[in-house]
Amino acid sequence: MVVTGDPSQSDLPSGPEGLMEAIAYLEDVEGVGVQRFTEADVVRHALVTRIVAAYQAHEGAGKRGRPGRTKADRE
């Protein structure tokens, strides 16, 4: 069986997150493997890469509200 997920994506405001909880409980169980990928492992369409980068920049700067559009956003 394969379970996939992105630990950076969660709709739970607080409390345990299912994927992270499962990893914590099962990672050391014999026969269970966990593979973690980095951004370098993911092949995306260039537009998706720009969208993810825009969200990361927005969150990293602690910005709130609706951001202004840039030239990259319109392309």
C-alpha positions as CSV (number, residue, x, y, z in Angstrom):
1,M,0.0,0.0,0.0
2,V,1.2,3.5,-0.7
3,V,0.0,6.6,1.1
4,T,0.9,10.0,-0.3
5,G,0.5,13.5,1.0
6,D,2.0,16.8,1.5
7,P,2.7,17.7,5.2
8,S,2.7,21.4,4.3
9,Q,-0.9,21.2,3.3
10,S,-3.5,20.9,6.1
11,D,-7.0,22.2,6.6
12,L,-7.0,21.6,10.3
13,P,-6.5,24.8,12.4
14,S,-5.1,22.9,15.3
15,G,-4.6,19.5,16.7
16,P,-3.1,16.4,15.2
17,E,-2.7,16.2,11.4
18,G,-3.5,12.8,10.0
19,L,-0.4,12.4,7.7
20,M,2.1,13.6,10.3
21,E,0.4,11.5,13.0
22,A,0.6,8.4,10.8
23,I,4.2,9.0,10.1
24,A,5.0,9.5,13.8
25,Y,3.2,6.3,14.7
26,L,4.3,4.1,11.8
27,E,7.8,5.2,10.7
28,D,9.6,2.8,12.9
29,V,7.3,-0.2,12.3
30,E,9.1,-3.0,10.5
31,G,8.0,-3.2,6.9
32,V,6.8,0.4,6.7
33,G,8.9,2.9,4.8
34,V,8.7,6.7,4.6
35,Q,10.1,8.6,1.7
36,R,10.4,12.3,1.9
37,F,10.8,14.4,-1.2
38,T,12.2,17.9,-1.5
39,E,11.2,20.6,-4.0
40,A,14.1,19.4,-6.2
41,D,12.4,16.0,-6.5
42,V,9.2,17.4,-7.9
43,V,8.7,18.1,-11.6
44,R,6.1,20.6,-12.2
45,H,4.7,22.7,-15.0
46,A,6.5,26.1,-14.9
47,L,3.3,27.9,-14.0
48,V,2.7,25.6,-11.0
49,T,6.3,26.3,-9.8
50,R,5.7,30.1,-10.0
51,I,2.4,29.8,-8.1
52,V,3.9,27.7,-5.3
53,A,6.8,30.2,-5.1
54,A,4.4,33.1,-4.9
55,Y,2.5,31.5,-2.0
56,Q,5.7,30.7,-0.2
57,A,7.0,34.2,-0.6
58,H,3.6,35.6,0.7
59,E,3.6,33.3,3.7
60,G,7.3,33.8,4.5
61,A,6.8,37.6,4.6
62,G,3.9,37.3,7.0
63,K,1.7,39.2,4.5
64,R,-2.0,39.2,4.9
65,G,-4.9,40.3,2.7
66,R,-5.0,40.3,-1.0
67,P,-1.6,40.8,-2.6
68,G,-1.0,43.0,-5.7
69,R,-0.5,41.3,-9.0
70,T,3.0,41.2,-10.6
71,K,4.0,40.7,-14.2
72,A,4.8,37.0,-13.4
73,D,1.3,36.5,-12.1
74,R,-0.2,37.8,-15.3
75,E,1.9,35.5,-17.6
